[in-house]
Amino acid sequence: MIGHDTTIRDWLEIKQRARSHDLQPNIKTPPMPPELKRRRDDSEERRMFRQLAGDEPIQQAA
């Protein structure tokens, strides 16, 4: 059985993480360089064409 102190400690840890998210909710990653974005889009398009041609099995998005 979980002791009362452990439950309180876990609750405080979760509460602290939630509070830090409230204080800094909009942390964003730097924008993707245009060349990398173009290569990613081209790769996605080629993958879709392979799936339509039957060369690659269609994968469902998670």
mmCIF file as Biopython writes it, N, C-alpha, C and O atoms, coordinates in Angstrom:
data_model
#
loop_
_atom_site.group_PDB
_atom_site.id
_atom_site.type_symbol
_atom_site.label_atom_id
_atom_site.label_alt_id
_atom_site.label_comp_id
_atom_site.label_asym_id
_atom_site.label_entity_id
_atom_site.label_seq_id
_atom_site.pdbx_PDB_ins_code
_atom_site.Cartn_x
_atom_site.Cartn_y
_atom_site.Cartn_z
_atom_site.occupancy
_atom_site.B_iso_or_equiv
_atom_site.auth_seq_id
_atom_site.auth_asym_id
_atom_site.pdbx_PDB_model_num
ATOM 1   N N  . MET A ? 1  ? 0.839  -1.182 0.000   1.0 0.0 1  A 1 
ATOM 2   C CA . MET A ? 1  ? 0.000  0.000  0.000   1.0 0.0 1  A 1 
ATOM 3   C C  . MET A ? 1  ? 0.885  1.247  0.000   1.0 0.0 1  A 1 
ATOM 4   O O  . MET A ? 1  ? 1.910  1.289  0.680   1.0 0.0 1  A 1 
ATOM 5   N N  . ILE A ? 2  ? 0.488  2.243  -0.754  1.0 0.0 2  A 1 
ATOM 6   C CA . ILE A ? 2  ? 1.262  3.478  -0.829  1.0 0.0 2  A 1 
ATOM 7   C C  . ILE A ? 2  ? 1.006  4.296  0.425   1.0 0.0 2  A 1 
ATOM 8   O O  . ILE A ? 2  ? -0.137 4.510  0.829   1.0 0.0 2  A 1 
ATOM 9   N N  . GLY A ? 3  ? 2.095  4.747  1.030   1.0 0.0 3  A 1 
ATOM 10  C CA . GLY A ? 3  ? 1.963  5.538  2.235   1.0 0.0 3  A 1 
ATOM 11  C C  . GLY A ? 3  ? 1.448  6.939  1.946   1.0 0.0 3  A 1 
ATOM 12  O O  . GLY A ? 3  ? 1.530  7.426  0.818   1.0 0.0 3  A 1 
ATOM 13  N N  . HIS A ? 4  ? 0.923  7.568  2.967   1.0 0.0 4  A 1 
ATOM 14  C CA . HIS A ? 4  ? 0.360  8.907  2.829   1.0 0.0 4  A 1 
ATOM 15  C C  . HIS A ? 4  ? 1.425  9.906  2.371   1.0 0.0 4  A 1 
ATOM 16  O O  . HIS A ? 4  ? 1.153  10.765 1.533   1.0 0.0 4  A 1 
ATOM 17  N N  . ASP A ? 5  ? 2.641  9.791  2.923   1.0 0.0 5  A 1 
ATOM 18  C CA . ASP A ? 5  ? 3.718  10.717 2.554   1.0 0.0 5  A 1 
ATOM 19  C C  . ASP A ? 5  ? 4.090  10.580 1.078   1.0 0.0 5  A 1 
ATOM 20  O O  . ASP A ? 5  ? 4.352  11.578 0.406   1.0 0.0 5  A 1 
ATOM 21  N N  . THR A ? 6  ? 4.113  9.354  0.578   1.0 0.0 6  A 1 
ATOM 22  C CA . THR A ? 6  ? 4.440  9.125  -0.829  1.0 0.0 6  A 1 
ATOM 23  C C  . THR A ? 6  ? 3.377  9.738  -1.726  1.0 0.0 6  A 1 
ATOM 24  O O  . THR A ? 6  ? 3.695  10.353 -2.744  1.0 0.0 6  A 1 
ATOM 25  N N  . THR A ? 7  ? 2.128  9.571  -1.352  1.0 0.0 7  A 1 
ATOM 26  C CA . THR A ? 7  ? 1.026  10.129 -2.135  1.0 0.0 7  A 1 
ATOM 27  C C  . THR A ? 7  ? 1.114  11.648 -2.171  1.0 0.0 7  A 1 
ATOM 28  O O  . THR A ? 7  ? 0.937  12.253 -3.228  1.0 0.0 7  A 1 
ATOM 29  N N  . ILE A ? 8  ? 1.383  12.263 -1.041  1.0 0.0 8  A 1 
ATOM 30  C CA . ILE A ? 8  ? 1.510  13.727 -0.967  1.0 0.0 8  A 1 
ATOM 31  C C  . ILE A ? 8  ? 2.695  14.192 -1.812  1.0 0.0 8  A 1 
ATOM 32  O O  . ILE A ? 8  ? 2.590  15.173 -2.549  1.0 0.0 8  A 1 
ATOM 33  N N  . ARG A ? 9  ? 3.835  13.477 -1.700  1.0 0.0 9  A 1 
ATOM 34  C CA . ARG A ? 9  ? 5.025  13.854 -2.463  1.0 0.0 9  A 1 
ATOM 35  C C  . ARG A ? 9  ? 4.750  13.782 -3.964  1.0 0.0 9  A 1 
ATOM 36  O O  . ARG A ? 9  ? 5.112  14.692 -4.709  1.0 0.0 9  A 1 
ATOM 37  N N  . ASP A ? 10 ? 4.110  12.699 -4.405  1.0 0.0 10 A 1 
ATOM 38  C CA . ASP A ? 10 ? 3.786  12.564 -5.827  1.0 0.0 10 A 1 
ATOM 39  C C  . ASP A ? 10 ? 2.832  13.663 -6.273  1.0 0.0 10 A 1 
ATOM 40  O O  . ASP A ? 10 ? 2.999  14.232 -7.352  1.0 0.0 10 A 1 
ATOM 41  N N  . TRP A ? 11 ? 1.846  13.958 -5.458  1.0 0.0 11 A 1 
ATOM 42  C CA . TRP A ? 11 ? 0.876  14.999 -5.797  1.0 0.0 11 A 1 
ATOM 43  C C  . TRP A ? 11 ? 1.576  16.354 -5.919  1.0 0.0 11 A 1 
ATOM 44  O O  . TRP A ? 11 ? 1.296  17.114 -6.846  1.0 0.0 11 A 1 
ATOM 45  N N  . LEU A ? 12 ? 2.482  16.658 -4.988  1.0 0.0 12 A 1 
ATOM 46  C CA . LEU A ? 12 ? 3.207  17.927 -5.040  1.0 0.0 12 A 1 
ATOM 47  C C  . LEU A ? 12 ? 4.092  18.012 -6.283  1.0 0.0 12 A 1 
ATOM 48  O O  . LEU A ? 12 ? 4.202  19.073 -6.898  1.0 0.0 12 A 1 
ATOM 49  N N  . GLU A ? 13 ? 4.719  16.898 -6.649  1.0 0.0 13 A 1 
ATOM 50  C CA . GLU A ? 13 ? 5.571  16.887 -7.841  1.0 0.0 13 A 1 
ATOM 51  C C  . GLU A ? 13 ? 4.742  17.143 -9.103  1.0 0.0 13 A 1 
ATOM 52  O O  . GLU A ? 13 ? 5.144  17.925 -9.965  1.0 0.0 13 A 1 
ATOM 53  N N  . ILE A ? 14 ? 3.603  16.491 -9.205  1.0 0.0 14 A 1 
ATOM 54  C CA . ILE A ? 14 ? 2.724  16.694 -10.363 1.0 0.0 14 A 1 
ATOM 55  C C  . ILE A ? 14 ? 2.208  18.122 -10.387 1.0 0.0 14 A 1 
ATOM 56  O O  . ILE A ? 14 ? 2.159  18.748 -11.446 1.0 0.0 14 A 1 
ATOM 57  N N  . LYS A ? 15 ? 1.826  18.638 -9.237  1.0 0.0 15 A 1 
ATOM 58  C CA . LYS A ? 15 ? 1.317  20.009 -9.140  1.0 0.0 15 A 1 
ATOM 59  C C  . LYS A ? 15 ? 2.397  21.008 -9.554  1.0 0.0 15 A 1 
ATOM 60  O O  . LYS A ? 15 ? 2.102  21.990 -10.234 1.0 0.0 15 A 1 
ATOM 61  N N  . GLN A ? 16 ? 3.639  20.765 -9.152  1.0 0.0 16 A 1 
ATOM 62  C CA . GLN A ? 16 ? 4.737  21.666 -9.505  1.0 0.0 16 A 1 
ATOM 63  C C  . GLN A ? 16 ? 4.990  21.648 -11.013 1.0 0.0 16 A 1 
ATOM 64  O O  . GLN A ? 16 ? 5.213  22.699 -11.615 1.0 0.0 16 A 1 
ATOM 65  N N  . ARG A ? 17 ? 4.957  20.451 -11.633 1.0 0.0 17 A 1 
ATOM 66  C CA . ARG A ? 17 ? 5.148  20.370 -13.080 1.0 0.0 17 A 1 
ATOM 67  C C  . ARG A ? 17 ? 4.028  21.089 -13.818 1.0 0.0 17 A 1 
ATOM 68  O O  . ARG A ? 17 ? 4.275  21.776 -14.809 1.0 0.0 17 A 1 
ATOM 69  N N  . ALA A ? 18 ? 2.799  20.932 -13.340 1.0 0.0 18 A 1 
ATOM 70  C CA . ALA A ? 18 ? 1.665  21.606 -13.978 1.0 0.0 18 A 1 
ATOM 71  C C  . ALA A ? 18 ? 1.809  23.114 -13.835 1.0 0.0 18 A 1 
ATOM 72  O O  . ALA A ? 18 ? 1.505  23.854 -14.770 1.0 0.0 18 A 1 
ATOM 73  N N  . ARG A ? 19 ? 2.264  23.573 -12.691 1.0 0.0 19 A 1 
ATOM 74  C CA . ARG A ? 19 ? 2.435  25.009 -12.461 1.0 0.0 19 A 1 
ATOM 75  C C  . ARG A ? 19 ? 3.518  25.570 -13.381 1.0 0.0 19 A 1 
ATOM 76  O O  . ARG A ? 19 ? 3.350  26.660 -13.927 1.0 0.0 19 A 1 
ATOM 77  N N  . SER A ? 20 ? 4.616  24.853 -13.561 1.0 0.0 20 A 1 
ATOM 78  C CA . SER A ? 20 ? 5.675  25.354 -14.441 1.0 0.0 20 A 1 
ATOM 79  C C  . SER A ? 20 ? 5.179  25.412 -15.881 1.0 0.0 20 A 1 
ATOM 80  O O  . SER A ? 20 ? 5.602  26.281 -16.644 1.0 0.0 20 A 1 
ATOM 81  N N  . HIS A ? 21 ? 4.287  24.498 -16.264 1.0 0.0 21 A 1 
ATOM 82  C CA . HIS A ? 21 ? 3.706  24.549 -17.609 1.0 0.0 21 A 1 
ATOM 83  C C  . HIS A ? 21 ? 2.779  25.756 -17.731 1.0 0.0 21 A 1 
ATOM 84  O O  . HIS A ? 21 ? 2.713  26.375 -18.793 1.0 0.0 21 A 1 
ATOM 85  N N  . ASP A ? 22 ? 2.066  26.096 -16.668 1.0 0.0 22 A 1 
ATOM 86  C CA . ASP A ? 22 ? 1.193  27.275 -16.695 1.0 0.0 22 A 1 
ATOM 87  C C  . ASP A ? 22 ? 2.003  28.557 -16.858 1.0 0.0 22 A 1 
ATOM 88  O O  . ASP A ? 22 ? 1.554  29.497 -17.514 1.0 0.0 22 A 1 
ATOM 89  N N  . LEU A ? 23 ? 3.195  28.599 -16.263 1.0 0.0 23 A 1 
ATOM 90  C CA . LEU A ? 23 ? 4.008  29.806 -16.318 1.0 0.0 23 A 1 
ATOM 91  C C  . LEU A ? 23 ? 4.706  29.969 -17.666 1.0 0.0 23 A 1 
ATOM 92  O O  . LEU A ? 23 ? 4.963  31.093 -18.097 1.0 0.0 23 A 1 
ATOM 93  N N  . GLN A ? 24 ? 5.017  28.853 -18.338 1.0 0.0 24 A 1 
ATOM 94  C CA . GLN A ? 24 ? 5.717  28.909 -19.627 1.0 0.0 24 A 1 
ATOM 95  C C  . GLN A ? 24 ? 5.028  27.994 -20.639 1.0 0.0 24 A 1 
ATOM 96  O O  . GLN A ? 24 ? 5.623  27.006 -21.068 1.0 0.0 24 A 1 
ATOM 97  N N  . PRO A ? 25 ? 3.789  28.299 -21.032 1.0 0.0 25 A 1 
ATOM 98  C CA . PRO A ? 25 ? 3.060  27.376 -21.903 1.0 0.0 25 A 1 
ATOM 99  C C  . PRO A ? 25 ? 3.469  27.430 -23.367 1.0 0.0 25 A 1 
ATOM 100 O O  . PRO A ? 25 ? 3.227  26.470 -24.098 1.0 0.0 25 A 1 
ATOM 101 N N  . ASN A ? 26 ? 4.075  28.509 -23.814 1.0 0.0 26 A 1 
ATOM 102 C CA . ASN A ? 26 ? 4.301  28.697 -25.247 1.0 0.0 26 A 1 
ATOM 103 C C  . ASN A ? 26 ? 5.751  28.524 -25.663 1.0 0.0 26 A 1 
ATOM 104 O O  . ASN A ? 26 ? 6.245  29.266 -26.512 1.0 0.0 26 A 1 
ATOM 105 N N  . ILE A ? 27 ? 6.433  27.562 -25.080 1.0 0.0 27 A 1 
ATOM 106 C CA . ILE A ? 27 ? 7.808  27.290 -25.487 1.0 0.0 27 A 1 
ATOM 107 C C  . ILE A ? 27 ? 7.743  26.559 -26.822 1.0 0.0 27 A 1 
ATOM 108 O O  . ILE A ? 27 ? 7.141  25.489 -26.917 1.0 0.0 27 A 1 
ATOM 109 N N  . LYS A ? 28 ? 8.358  27.130 -27.848 1.0 0.0 28 A 1 
ATOM 110 C CA . LYS A ? 28 ? 8.289  26.553 -29.186 1.0 0.0 28 A 1 
ATOM 111 C C  . LYS A ? 28 ? 9.687  26.224 -29.689 1.0 0.0 28 A 1 
ATOM 112 O O  . LYS A ? 28 ? 10.673 26.846 -29.294 1.0 0.0 28 A 1 
ATOM 113 N N  . THR A ? 29 ? 9.746  25.241 -30.562 1.0 0.0 29 A 1 
ATOM 114 C CA . THR A ? 29 ? 11.016 24.898 -31.186 1.0 0.0 29 A 1 
ATOM 115 C C  . THR A ? 29 ? 11.310 25.909 -32.290 1.0 0.0 29 A 1 
ATOM 116 O O  . THR A ? 29 ? 10.390 26.540 -32.809 1.0 0.0 29 A 1 
ATOM 117 N N  . PRO A ? 30 ? 12.569 26.069 -32.650 1.0 0.0 30 A 1 
ATOM 118 C CA . PRO A ? 30 ? 12.891 27.014 -33.725 1.0 0.0 30 A 1 
ATOM 119 C C  . PRO A ? 30 ? 12.250 26.572 -35.043 1.0 0.0 30 A 1 
ATOM 120 O O  . PRO A ? 30 ? 12.015 25.381 -35.245 1.0 0.0 30 A 1 
ATOM 121 N N  . PRO A ? 31 ? 11.967 27.515 -35.932 1.0 0.0 31 A 1 
ATOM 122 C CA . PRO A ? 31 ? 11.333 27.151 -37.202 1.0 0.0 31 A 1 
ATOM 123 C C  . PRO A ? 31 ? 12.245 26.262 -38.051 1.0 0.0 31 A 1 
ATOM 124 O O  . PRO A ? 31 ? 13.471 26.342 -37.976 1.0 0.0 31 A 1 
ATOM 125 N N  . MET A ? 32 ? 11.609 25.420 -38.855 1.0 0.0 32 A 1 
ATOM 126 C CA . MET A ? 32 ? 12.348 24.501 -39.718 1.0 0.0 32 A 1 
ATOM 127 C C  . MET A ? 32 ? 12.902 25.264 -40.920 1.0 0.0 32 A 1 
ATOM 128 O O  . MET A ? 32 ? 12.179 26.048 -41.535 1.0 0.0 32 A 1 
ATOM 129 N N  . PRO A ? 33 ? 14.176 25.047 -41.266 1.0 0.0 33 A 1 
ATOM 130 C CA . PRO A ? 33 ? 14.736 25.718 -42.448 1.0 0.0 33 A 1 
ATOM 131 C C  . PRO A ? 33 ? 13.955 25.330 -43.710 1.0 0.0 33 A 1 
ATOM 132 O O  . PRO A ? 33 ? 13.489 24.197 -43.821 1.0 0.0 33 A 1 
ATOM 133 N N  . PRO A ? 34 ? 13.810 26.257 -44.656 1.0 0.0 34 A 1 
ATOM 134 C CA . PRO A ? 34 ? 13.022 25.974 -45.865 1.0 0.0 34 A 1 
ATOM 135 C C  . PRO A ? 34 ? 13.524 24.759 -46.650 1.0 0.0 34 A 1 
ATOM 136 O O  . PRO A ? 34 ? 12.720 23.988 -47.174 1.0 0.0 34 A 1 
ATOM 137 N N  . GLU A ? 35 ? 14.840 24.584 -46.733 1.0 0.0 35 A 1 
ATOM 138 C CA . GLU A ? 35 ? 15.387 23.444 -47.480 1.0 0.0 35 A 1 
ATOM 139 C C  . GLU A ? 35 ? 14.983 22.122 -46.828 1.0 0.0 35 A 1 
ATOM 140 O O  . GLU A ? 35 ? 14.613 21.173 -47.520 1.0 0.0 35 A 1 
ATOM 141 N N  . LEU A ? 36 ? 15.053 22.064 -45.508 1.0 0.0 36 A 1 
ATOM 142 C CA . LEU A ? 36 ? 14.664 20.848 -44.799 1.0 0.0 36 A 1 
ATOM 143 C C  . LEU A ? 36 ? 13.171 20.579 -44.968 1.0 0.0 36 A 1 
ATOM 144 O O  . LEU A ? 36 ? 12.758 19.434 -45.147 1.0 0.0 36 A 1 
ATOM 145 N N  . LYS A ? 37 ? 12.371 21.631 -44.912 1.0 0.0 37 A 1 
ATOM 146 C CA . LYS A ? 37 ? 10.927 21.472 -45.093 1.0 0.0 37 A 1 
ATOM 147 C C  . LYS A ? 37 ? 10.612 20.969 -46.506 1.0 0.0 37 A 1 
ATOM 148 O O  . LYS A ? 37 ? 9.764  20.094 -46.678 1.0 0.0 37 A 1 
ATOM 149 N N  . ARG A ? 38 ? 11.286 21.515 -47.504 1.0 0.0 38 A 1 
ATOM 150 C CA . ARG A ? 38 ? 11.064 21.079 -48.886 1.0 0.0 38 A 1 
ATOM 151 C C  . ARG A ? 38 ? 11.441 19.608 -49.053 1.0 0.0 38 A 1 
ATOM 152 O O  . ARG A ? 38 ? 10.710 18.844 -49.683 1.0 0.0 38 A 1 
ATOM 153 N N  . ARG A ? 39 ? 12.593 19.211 -48.483 1.0 0.0 39 A 1 
ATOM 154 C CA . ARG A ? 39 ? 13.019 17.818 -48.581 1.0 0.0 39 A 1 
ATOM 155 C C  . ARG A ? 39 ? 12.039 16.891 -47.877 1.0 0.0 39 A 1 
ATOM 156 O O  . ARG A ? 39 ? 11.752 15.800 -48.369 1.0 0.0 39 A 1 
ATOM 157 N N  . ARG A ? 40 ? 11.524 17.320 -46.727 1.0 0.0 40 A 1 
ATOM 158 C CA . ARG A ? 40 ? 10.555 16.502 -45.997 1.0 0.0 40 A 1 
ATOM 159 C C  . ARG A ? 40 ? 9.270  16.349 -46.799 1.0 0.0 40 A 1 
ATOM 160 O O  . ARG A ? 40 ? 8.712  15.255 -46.885 1.0 0.0 40 A 1 
ATOM 161 N N  . ASP A ? 41 ? 8.801  17.451 -47.386 1.0 0.0 41 A 1 
ATOM 162 C CA . ASP A ? 41 ? 7.581  17.399 -48.192 1.0 0.0 41 A 1 
ATOM 163 C C  . ASP A ? 41 ? 7.771  16.521 -49.426 1.0 0.0 41 A 1 
ATOM 164 O O  . ASP A ? 41 ? 6.883  15.745 -49.779 1.0 0.0 41 A 1 
ATOM 165 N N  . ASP A ? 42 ? 8.934  16.641 -50.088 1.0 0.0 42 A 1 
ATOM 166 C CA . ASP A ? 42 ? 9.220  15.807 -51.257 1.0 0.0 42 A 1 
ATOM 167 C C  . ASP A ? 42 ? 9.260  14.327 -50.878 1.0 0.0 42 A 1 
ATOM 168 O O  . ASP A ? 42 ? 8.753  13.476 -51.608 1.0 0.0 42 A 1 
ATOM 169 N N  . SER A ? 43 ? 9.859  14.036 -49.748 1.0 0.0 43 A 1 
ATOM 170 C CA . SER A ? 43 ? 9.945  12.656 -49.287 1.0 0.0 43 A 1 
ATOM 171 C C  . SER A ? 43 ? 8.551  12.103 -48.992 1.0 0.0 43 A 1 
ATOM 172 O O  . SER A ? 43 ? 8.255  10.956 -49.326 1.0 0.0 43 A 1 
ATOM 173 N N  . GLU A ? 44 ? 7.707  12.905 -48.373 1.0 0.0 44 A 1 
ATOM 174 C CA . GLU A ? 44 ? 6.334  12.482 -48.079 1.0 0.0 44 A 1 
ATOM 175 C C  . GLU A ? 44 ? 5.564  12.226 -49.375 1.0 0.0 44 A 1 
ATOM 176 O O  . GLU A ? 44 ? 4.812  11.257 -49.473 1.0 0.0 44 A 1 
ATOM 177 N N  . GLU A ? 45 ? 5.751  13.091 -50.360 1.0 0.0 45 A 1 
ATOM 178 C CA . GLU A ? 45 ? 5.069  12.925 -51.642 1.0 0.0 45 A 1 
ATOM 179 C C  . GLU A ? 45 ? 5.530  11.638 -52.345 1.0 0.0 45 A 1 
ATOM 180 O O  . GLU A ? 45 ? 4.708  10.896 -52.883 1.0 0.0 45 A 1 
ATOM 181 N N  . ARG A ? 46 ? 6.838  11.380 -52.339 1.0 0.0 46 A 1 
ATOM 182 C CA . ARG A ? 46 ? 7.350  10.149 -52.955 1.0 0.0 46 A 1 
ATOM 183 C C  . ARG A ? 46 ? 6.808  8.911  -52.243 1.0 0.0 46 A 1 
ATOM 184 O O  . ARG A ? 46 ? 6.486  7.913  -52.887 1.0 0.0 46 A 1 
ATOM 185 N N  . ARG A ? 47 ? 6.708  8.976  -50.913 1.0 0.0 47 A 1 
ATOM 186 C CA . ARG A ? 47 ? 6.171  7.851  -50.148 1.0 0.0 47 A 1 
ATOM 187 C C  . ARG A ? 47 ? 4.714  7.600  -50.514 1.0 0.0 47 A 1 
ATOM 188 O O  . ARG A ? 47 ? 4.305  6.449  -50.664 1.0 0.0 47 A 1 
ATOM 189 N N  . MET A ? 48 ? 3.920  8.668  -50.661 1.0 0.0 48 A 1 
ATOM 190 C CA . MET A ? 48 ? 2.516  8.514  -51.039 1.0 0.0 48 A 1 
ATOM 191 C C  . MET A ? 48 ? 2.398  7.888  -52.425 1.0 0.0 48 A 1 
ATOM 192 O O  . MET A ? 48 ? 1.541  7.030  -52.639 1.0 0.0 48 A 1 
ATOM 193 N N  . PHE A ? 49 ? 3.248  8.305  -53.376 1.0 0.0 49 A 1 
ATOM 194 C CA . PHE A ? 49 ? 3.220  7.720  -54.715 1.0 0.0 49 A 1 
ATOM 195 C C  . PHE A ? 49 ? 3.570  6.229  -54.673 1.0 0.0 49 A 1 
ATOM 196 O O  . PHE A ? 49 ? 2.954  5.426  -55.375 1.0 0.0 49 A 1 
ATOM 197 N N  . ARG A ? 50 ? 4.561  5.856  -53.846 1.0 0.0 50 A 1 
ATOM 198 C CA . ARG A ? 50 ? 4.916  4.438  -53.713 1.0 0.0 50 A 1 
ATOM 199 C C  . ARG A ? 50 ? 3.753  3.638  -53.140 1.0 0.0 50 A 1 
ATOM 200 O O  . ARG A ? 50 ? 3.497  2.512  -53.568 1.0 0.0 50 A 1 
ATOM 201 N N  . GLN A ? 51 ? 3.042  4.227  -52.163 1.0 0.0 51 A 1 
ATOM 202 C CA . GLN A ? 51 ? 1.898  3.533  -51.585 1.0 0.0 51 A 1 
ATOM 203 C C  . GLN A ? 51 ? 0.791  3.353  -52.622 1.0 0.0 51 A 1 
ATOM 204 O O  . GLN A ? 51 ? 0.175  2.290  -52.695 1.0 0.0 51 A 1 
ATOM 205 N N  . LEU A ? 52 ? 0.537  4.390  -53.423 1.0 0.0 52 A 1 
ATOM 206 C CA . LEU A ? 52 ? -0.502 4.289  -54.448 1.0 0.0 52 A 1 
ATOM 207 C C  . LEU A ? 52 ? -0.134 3.263  -55.517 1.0 0.0 52 A 1 
ATOM 208 O O  . LEU A ? 52 ? -1.008 2.585  -56.056 1.0 0.0 52 A 1 
ATOM 209 N N  . ALA A ? 53 ? 1.146  3.149  -55.819 1.0 0.0 53 A 1 
ATOM 210 C CA . ALA A ? 53 ? 1.596  2.188  -56.822 1.0 0.0 53 A 1 
ATOM 211 C C  . ALA A ? 53 ? 1.636  0.769  -56.261 1.0 0.0 53 A 1 
ATOM 212 O O  . ALA A ? 53 ? 1.780  -0.193 -57.015 1.0 0.0 53 A 1 
ATOM 213 N N  . GLY A ? 54 ? 1.508  0.638  -54.946 1.0 0.0 54 A 1 
ATOM 214 C CA . GLY A ? 54 ? 1.531  -0.687 -54.323 1.0 0.0 54 A 1 
ATOM 215 C C  . GLY A ? 54 ? 2.918  -1.170 -53.972 1.0 0.0 54 A 1 
ATOM 216 O O  . GLY A ? 54 ? 3.085  -2.325 -53.579 1.0 0.0 54 A 1 
ATOM 217 N N  . ASP A ? 55 ? 3.919  -0.316 -54.102 1.0 0.0 55 A 1 
ATOM 218 C CA . ASP A ? 55 ? 5.296  -0.711 -53.789 1.0 0.0 55 A 1 
ATOM 219 C C  . ASP A ? 55 ? 5.588  -0.676 -52.293 1.0 0.0 55 A 1 
ATOM 220 O O  . ASP A ? 55 ? 6.554  -1.285 -51.833 1.0 0.0 55 A 1 
ATOM 221 N N  . GLU A ? 56 ? 4.772  0.025  -51.547 1.0 0.0 56 A 1 
ATOM 222 C CA . GLU A ? 56 ? 5.002  0.177  -50.114 1.0 0.0 56 A 1 
ATOM 223 C C  . GLU A ? 56 ? 3.661  0.053  -49.406 1.0 0.0 56 A 1 
ATOM 224 O O  . GLU A ? 56 ? 2.674  0.633  -49.859 1.0 0.0 56 A 1 
ATOM 225 N N  . PRO A ? 57 ? 3.604  -0.698 -48.293 1.0 0.0 57 A 1 
ATOM 226 C CA . PRO A ? 57 ? 2.321  -0.816 -47.588 1.0 0.0 57 A 1 
ATOM 227 C C  . PRO A ? 57 ? 1.896  0.525  -46.988 1.0 0.0 57 A 1 
ATOM 228 O O  . PRO A ? 57 ? 2.735  1.317  -46.559 1.0 0.0 57 A 1 
ATOM 229 N N  . ILE A ? 58 ? 0.611  0.763  -46.963 1.0 0.0 58 A 1 
ATOM 230 C CA . ILE A ? 58 ? 0.074  2.012  -46.408 1.0 0.0 58 A 1 
ATOM 231 C C  . ILE A ? 58 ? 0.121  1.929  -44.892 1.0 0.0 58 A 1 
ATOM 232 O O  . ILE A ? 58 ? -0.348 0.958  -44.298 1.0 0.0 58 A 1 
ATOM 233 N N  . GLN A ? 59 ? 0.692  2.955  -44.272 1.0 0.0 59 A 1 
ATOM 234 C CA . GLN A ? 59 ? 0.790  3.001  -42.817 1.0 0.0 59 A 1 
ATOM 235 C C  . GLN A ? 59 ? -0.220 4.001  -42.290 1.0 0.0 59 A 1 
ATOM 236 O O  . GLN A ? 59 ? -0.347 5.112  -42.805 1.0 0.0 59 A 1 
ATOM 237 N N  . GLN A ? 60 ? -0.933 3.590  -41.259 1.0 0.0 60 A 1 
ATOM 238 C CA . GLN A ? 60 ? -1.904 4.478  -40.628 1.0 0.0 60 A 1 
ATOM 239 C C  . GLN A ? 60 ? -1.177 5.398  -39.655 1.0 0.0 60 A 1 
ATOM 240 O O  . GLN A ? 60 ? -0.246 4.976  -38.969 1.0 0.0 60 A 1 
ATOM 241 N N  . ALA A ? 61 ? -1.607 6.658  -39.601 1.0 0.0 61 A 1 
ATOM 242 C CA . ALA A ? 61 ? -1.022 7.606  -38.653 1.0 0.0 61 A 1 
ATOM 243 C C  . ALA A ? 61 ? -1.454 7.222  -37.246 1.0 0.0 61 A 1 
ATOM 244 O O  . ALA A ? 61 ? -2.586 6.790  -37.028 1.0 0.0 61 A 1 
ATOM 245 N N  . ALA A ? 62 ? -0.537 7.385  -36.293 1.0 0.0 62 A 1 
ATOM 246 C CA . ALA A ? 62 ? -0.843 7.014  -34.910 1.0 0.0 62 A 1 
ATOM 247 C C  . ALA A ? 62 ? -1.682 8.036  -34.225 1.0 0.0 62 A 1 
ATOM 248 O O  . ALA A ? 62 ? -2.025 7.869  -33.054 1.0 0.0 62 A 1 
#
